[in-house]
Amino acid sequence: MTATAATPTDTRLPIPPDPRPLALPPLAERPLVSVLIASYNYADYVGQAIQSVLGQSYDHLEVVVCDDASRDDSCAVVEQYAAGDARVRLVRHERNAGMAAATNTAFAASRGQIVSLLDADDIYRPGKLAAIVREFQRHPEVGFILHRGMCVDAQGREIQEIPFLTGFECGWIADRLVRRGGRWRDMPTSALSFRREPAEYVFPIPEPEFRRASDGFIFTLLPLLTEVSAVDEVLHEYRVHGRNDFGAAQWTVDSVRADLGFIAGQVAEVNRRLAVLGVRGRSLDLARNLLYRQQSLVLDLLTGRPRRALLGDYVALVPRMVRDDLYGRLQKALGLVVYGLAIPLPVGARSRWLNAALGYNQVKQHVRRVLDRGRAVVR
């Protein structure tokens, strides 16, 4: 199953020829919100995800679950909810096709003016959809909204709020994405909501390239087409349990190589879609992507590149991090310390150091609370 860019039709908004955002039509007073869930072998969690949507204070919604040929009891769980609430619908793949394919199928089956994504192992907090609808209504020019999230363990215990230090960016930020090679303060799947009009240019998501994760294509392409906004509240819980990408993530040679390949593929596919759409002046340059440079240094650290060469790479990275306009001063300083201290460590200890320093943990959450209290005092 392979997705290709849709051929433009008269039903889609015209894309401005110069770098400007799409002009969106008015939003309905009480818009339908479609929550899309792509699920594969998540019988233990998908019911909680659906229940978190049905329990929302904003109730003009539909839940479209695409089951990607699960081998467990996932479909039975979803069907039980669908039997009890007409707002829940199940669509099924006969063969496993991956995250992008399942998200494409769910989007095609949805009808809402607003679309919100939810991973099958995550949950929404009760006021999520009300906050999203309110933000779209306050900012009718905005086509893409994200918000804060909370990482929790398999039992629901809080680990760390995300983002940790970087603040959200709002408005027409396409020039920033281009300048940074596709980087901005993005968020994972369950924090993403968007108007249907710009999403028509994003879907279908390329399926082979985004089999494991589809959010990267969405959160990189959408800000090049529409204005963005953010709700500075924790509105979803990201479950870290070892079977999802973040939960299973460890700083290893294989995982970092996969990250590098994903970033490169993300930039390439977004550029390809922009070309198909005839969008000019917004293509991305991987060489400008600081995250790609940082991950390249991490790979060299883990593969045992000679320390003299590592030091040269580090020295070259320092001015790029210092000049970066996305990271704040504290985040830049912490990053430089983490990478710098990894160089003299034995190769076998570097992965443990990077996992402790850069992974999700409750120590970071405590630090964030201290920083928040400090900011409140200063105000």
N, C-alpha and C positions, 0 to 999 in steps of 0.2 A: 504494500500500500504506500503510494508516494503522493505527496501533496505538491502542487505547483501553484504559483501565484494566479489568482483569479483574474479573468479578463475584465477590465473596467466596463461597467454598465451604466445606464442612465440613472439608476437608483442610487448610485453612490455620489457623495459630495465631490465637487471638483477640487483637485489639489492645486493650490496657488502655484504659479510658475516660479515665483521667487520665494526665498525662505521665509514664509509666513505660515501660521497655523491654520488648520481647517476652520472655516466659519460654521459653527454648529447651529442647528435649528433649536427652537425653544424646547425645554423639557416639560413633559406633562406635569400637572400639579401633583399627581400621585403616581409616579412611574412604576411600571412593572420591573422588578429586579430579578434577573436570572442568575442563580448560583450554579456554577458548573463544577462538578466533581468527577475527576478521572480516577478510577479505582482499579487496582490489580492486587488480588490476594490480601485484602485488608478487611476481612470479615470481623476481626477483633476491634476495628476502629471506625469503619464507615458508618455504622449506626449512630455513634456519638457525633460524628460530623454532621449527619443529616439532622439529628435532634437539635444541634446547636443552631441550625438555620430555622427550623420550625419554631423554636423558642424565641425568635427575634421580636423585639418590640415593634418593628416595622414588618407588617405581615403581607403586603401586596408583592408576593414573590413566587417564584417557581424554583424547584431544585431538579436539575437535570444531571443524572448520574450516568456516566458511560463506563460500563464494566468491560475491561480489556481482556476478556477471556480468562477470568479468574478460575483457579482450580480448587478454591475453598468454598465456603458458604456465603461469599459476598453477595451474590445475586439474591439469595433467599432473604438475607437481611434487608436489602433495598426493597425487595418486593413486599415485605411485610409493612414497611413504612408507606409504600405507594398504595397499598390496599387500604390504609387508614387515613390517607390524606391525598386528595387529588392534585395537590401542588407538587407532589414528588413523581418523577418519571424516570424509568430505567430504559436505557438503550444499551445494546450488547454487541460486542465484537465476537465473531466466531473464532477468530485467531488473534493471538496477542500481537499487537502492532506498536505498542509503546505510548509514552505519555503524550507526545504531540498529536498522534492519531486519535487518541481518546478525547483529548481536549477539542480537536477539530470536530469530531462527531457530536460532542455535547453542544458546542457552539452552534452548529448547523441545526440542531434540534430545539434551540432556545428561541424565545420571542421577546425578551426584555429590552427596554430602552437602555437600561444599565445592566452591565454584566460584572459579576464578582466571581473570582476563582476561589476554590477551597480544596486543598489537598485532602485526600480521604482519611489521613491519619491526624489531621489538625481539627481545631474547633474554633468557631466564632464566639466572641463574648457577646452578651445579650444586646448591647446597644450598637453593634457594628453597622448593620444596614441602615438604621436611622441616621447615624452619623455620616455615612457615605452619601445618602440621598440629600441630606441637609447641605453638605459641602457642595455637591453638584448644583443644587438650587441656588446657593449663594454665589456661585461662580459659573454662570452659564457658558462662559467661553472655555471652560476646562473640560477636557475629554478623558483625563486619566488621573486617578487618585490613589495614593497609597497611605499607609499608616504604620504606627509602631506595632511590634509584636513581642510576645514573651516566649522564650524557649522553656519548655517544661520537660520533665522526664516521663518515662512510660506510665508512671502513676499520677502524673499531673502536678508534681511538685515544681515550683518555679526555679529556674536555673539562672537565666540572664535575659534582660531586656535588649531588644535590637531595634534600631541601631544602637551601638554602644556609645560612640562619641560623635560621629558625624551627624550634622543636622540635615533636615530635608531641604530640597530645592524646589521652588515653585515658580510658575509662570511659563514663559516661552523660553526654554533652555536648550533649544536645538544647537545653538552656536557653541554652548559649553560641551555638549556631547561630541560635536565634531572636533573641537579643540583638544579634547581629552581622549580621542580615539574610542568613544563609546561609553566612557565611564560617567556615572553620576551616582547619587545616593539612592540606588534601587533597593528593592525588597523582594523576598521570595513570594511564591505563588499566592498564598492565602492573604497577602496584604494588598493584592492588586484588584482594582475595580476600574471600569472604563465605560464610556459611552459606546453605543453600538456603531455609530457612524464612523469614527476612526478605526474601530476594530475590523470593519469590513475590508480594510486595506492590509490588515495584519493576518487575518485568516484567509485560507488555511495556512497553518504553520508548517514549514518544511519538515516532513516526518522522519526520514532516515537520519537527518542531522540532529534532530532534537528528540530522539527516541527516549532518552533517560530524563530529560527535563525540557519543558517548553517555555518556562517563564523568561529565560534569557532573551529569546527572540522577541517576546512581547514587550518586556521593559526596556529593550534597546531601541526598537523601532517606533513605539508609540510616541515618545517625547520628540521624535523628529517630524511628527505629523500634527501634534496637538499640544495645547498648554497642559501643564500638570499642576496638581495641588496635593496637599497632605493634611491628614488629621493627626495632630501630635498627641495621640492617645494610644494605649495598648488595646487593640480591638480583636486580636486573635492569638491563639496559643499554638506554637510550633512544637510538635512532639518530637523529642530526640530519643529514639529507641533502638538505633543500630541498623534498621532496615531501610532508612531513608538516607538521602545524600549527606545532609548535614550531620545526622546522627551517627552515620558510619564513617564520617570523614576523619581521617588521620593524615598527618603530614608524612606521606611516604612517597617514594619515587613514582610509583604507579599512579597515586592519586593526584600528584602535582602535574605529571605528564597529561593526565586526563583533563585537569583544569586548564592547562595551556591549550590543549586541543579544542576544548569547548569555547574558550575566549576567542581563539582564532576563527573557529567555525561560525561563531555568533556574529562577528564583524563581517565575515565574508557573505553570510546569508542575508544579513540586513542590507549590505551594499547591493546584493543581487536583486532583492525585492525593490529597493529604491530605483534601480535601473529599469526594472519591468514597469514600474509605475510612472516612469518618466520624471522622477524627482531629481533635480539638479542642485548642486551646492551643499549637499548634506551627507556626502559619502564619508566613511570613517577610515582612518589610517591606523592600523594595528601598531605601528611604530610609536604612536603617541599615547598608547594605552599603558599607564603607569602600573596597573595591576599585572599586566602581562610581564612587564620588566621585573616586578617584585617576585612573581612566581618563577621566573627564569632564574633569579638569584637563589631562590629556595631550592630549585632543582639542582643547581650546581653545588649547594651546600650538602644536599643529601646524597649526591653521587660521588662526593669526595674530590671535587675539583681542587687543585693545589691552592693552598692558602694565599700565596702571593697573587694568583689570578683572581681569587675571591675578593681579596682586598681591593684590587683594581676595579672589579665590578661594583663593589660597594661604594668606592669613592665616586664612580660615575653616576651611581644612583642617588647619592646625597643631594646634589643640587636640584635634581628633578623632583625629589620629594619636598625639598624646601620651597620650591617655586609653585608647587601644586596648589590650585585654588579650590580643591574639594576638601582635603584634610585640614583640620584645625591644627594649631600649634602643638597641643598636647598629643594628638594622634600622630603627628609627624615625628615628634620626639620619641614617643614610645616605639614606633616602628623602627626608627633608626637604631635605637638601643637594642631591640630584639634581634635585628639582623646583624648588627655589629658584634654582639656578644656570642652569636652562634658561630662566628668564624674560628675563634680559638678552641672551640669545643672539639672533642673527638667526634669523628663522623657518626658513630653509633649513638651518641648522646644528642645530636642535633634535632632529630625527630621528636624526642621527648621534650626538649626545650621549646620547640616551636608549638607543639600541641598544648603545653602548659601556658605559653604566653599568648597564643593567638586563638586558641579554641574557646568554646563556650564554657563558662564556669561561674560559680556563685561568688568567687572573689571579685570578678569584674562587676557583678551586680551590686556588691557592697560598695565598690569604688564609685559606681555611678550614683548611688544614693547619696554618698558623701558629697560628690560634685554638685548634685542637684540642690542639696541643702545649702552649699556654699553659694551657689548662684542666687538662691532665694534670699539669703542674707544680704548679698551685694545689692539686689534690687531694692 
